[in-house]
Amino acid sequence: MKLIKLELSEEQQEYLNQQIQLLVERTSDTPQAQITYFVPDDRKSGGEYVTVTGRVRRVDDSNREIVFVDGPTVKIDDVWNIKILL
């Protein structure tokens, strides 16, 4: 079943901004994070939510992406949730 991309509330957006800032501050330690984000379907409307866990190499502000050490690059605008793991 294909899903539509959900809109974030102001509170959710504020929380994500705080989590992204923490990732930026900790990138020298390559923090481990679990990120849930929307992946649009290339062939039709909708898509799915995917969760990845891994070490974050950097947050690329110019391209608005979160880059994992071994894994995908996630567009910040598609992020639904971020959990920084200890």
N, C-alpha and C positions, 0 to 999 in steps of 0.2 A: 504494500500500500504506500503510495507516494504521499508525502507530507508537504505542506506549504511552510515557508520560512516564517517563524513567529517573530512578532515585534517585541523588543525589550521594553520593560517599563523604565522609568527614570531611575528607580532604585537599583534595578538590575544593571543598567548601564553604568551607574556610579560604582557599583561593586566590581564590575569587570574592569573599569578604568583603574581602580585601586589595585586589583590583582595584576594587571599589566604593568603598572608602575613598580610593583614588588618584583616582577620578573626582570624588568629593566635594571633595577638596583642589584639584583643577584646574578646577573648573567655571567659574571666572572667565576661563579661557583657552578655554572651549568645546572640550575635548579631542575628538579624533576617536577613535572606538572601533568595533570590530567585535564584535557581540553575537549569539550563537546562543541561541535560546530556543524553547520548546515552545509551539505554538499548538494548543489543543484543538479538535476538530471539534464544532461546535454541534449536529449532528444525530445523531451516534453516538459510541461510545467510540473513543478514540484521537485521533490528530492528526498533526502534522508538526513537524519542526524547521526553523526559518527563521533565516537569517543576514542581518543588516542592518549597514550601515556608514554612519556619519554623525557629526556633531558633537553632543555631549551638552550640552544646555542646563542640566539639573539632575538631581539625584537626590532624589526626593520620599520622604523617610523615612516620613511619616505615611500615605501611600498605597502605600508599598513599590513605587515605580515609577522607571524611568529614562526621562527625557523627552529626546527628540532635538530639535534645532533644526528640521529639516525631515524629519519621518518619524514613525514610530510611537512610541507609549508602550509600554514593555516592563515587564511585571510582574517584579519581582525574583525572586519565587518560581518563575518559569518559566525563568529564565536557566540555560543549560547551560555557556556559556563566554563570557568577555570577553577581548578583546585590545585594549589601548590602543595606538593607532598614533601614531607620532611625526611 
